[in-house]
Amino acid sequence: MVQEKYSILLIDDESGYRENFSKLLKRSLPTRGIELNTVGSGRQGFEIIKQNKTLGKKTLAFIDIILPDINGDQIIKNLDSDSIPDEGILISAHKSQEELDHIRNNQKWLTRSLLKPIENSQIIDIVDSFIPKNNLTSSAATSFNYNQFDESLANYLQQEASEIKTILKRTVENTLEMGRKLIKVKEILPYGQFKLWINKEIGLHHSTAIHFMRVWNTFGDCQKTISESGLNVTVLYMLAAPSTPDDFRDQIIELSQEKTITLELVKKLRKEYERQQEIKTNSQNLTIDVDSSSEKEILSPKQQIVGIIRQDTPLNRFYRLGKHELFSGLPNSPDFIRRCPPNIALNIAFTNSDWEKNTLFPVASRSKLLLASQIEDDDLDLVTLREIIRKSIEIYTSGGEIILFSYLPYPELLLITDRLDCQCLIAEPNLARCKNIISLWNQSSSALKS
């Protein structure tokens, strides 16, 4: 049986986004038999789709709704059947979720509409779901049968398996030790010297060093358990990532005592975990009369309700997190702007692209901090970022003042702000990030009560 051919296509005029998209998928695609293309115009993209149809390739296309040569509804209305991909994902940094959904309506081939920035894990999950498992390079699902070999060969294979497992165990132990040593060196060196030191003296890329240090920070207190768990280093990197919830990490470690944990299994279990979290969050929704609540009441430290203030649309919701408030929508949304009081002390904005300032700073504030970077999450030094945010809050605010986050890719920053006795307004259109923020806040609140 001949395997079908697949093509992943990004149509986006932002060169930096195309580059990051390409790097992510080249690192993550499980087989070389899948074609990847990134182009900057609609005409180029739809020409590739036509070629793929001629060659018998199935195409998954990520399409930016605002392009130099094709804009908005034109992408949908003017396509002939030869230019329609097998599955299309609408993406945009400048449209609202409602506008994207309206464009997507009644088009079966458009399966999703997503607001930028889009999390790496979400892109990978979409690609994984598009490509059948029999096209992926993976290990056999059945157990290995030694009875098919004569006794001497079976004994040899079992001995080799045991020795390889020992090497893998030492590899995990070495990774932990490497992380511990790198952290000690980083603490000693002046700011900015660590990256130069690891590049020139050790020969490591900065992102690799960050992986090592994260593994130590996450698992250093349970070295023996991790070394004997059978988890490989790649899985440890994923579990040590800042976006991995603590309770999911604990589940995987516990499961590793019973069965072999592969990277593919972790991804599958993470999808199920996030689905269960969504069900749990939705079941805890609280209805609060928005009209009867003034801005002052909403931001009052006395209100410690953790719940949701329902809105007319699924995306534009307000979540109450103690004295803080999370809006699952764009910072320049009228709903969010109306909610912002006039006395915001500091607006902290995150972006990895050239976004307009009125999107990132939609209301007046006494001070503004823009964190713009093309660095991917895996390469980010989160320890340094936390320190930047903490210092900025200490310098530009005093206790009890209001901080506005335009996008919050790292939920730990909410806890830092809370410890500094400031109140937060957060606008975050990425629903997966919103779930992570709520989950971390609930875990933190439960820990304080216990």
BELUR-V168756 format. One record per helix or strand. SS is the DSSP state (H for helix, E for strand). FROM is the first residue (numbers start at 1). TO is the last residue. Records with the same first field share a line. If there is no record, write none. Layout:
SS = FROM-TO + FROM-TO
This chain:
E = 5-11 + 34-39 + 57-64 + 66-66 + 71-71 + 87-92 + 110-115 + 306-309 + 318-321 + 324-327 + 344-351 + 367-372 + 402-406 + 423-427
H = 15-28 + 42-55 + 74-77 + 81-83 + 97-104 + 120-130 + 133-135 + 146-148 + 151-188 + 193-202 + 206-227 + 233-240 + 246-255 + 263-283 + 290-292 + 295-298 + 334-339 + 357-360 + 377-379 + 382-396 + 412-419 + 431-449
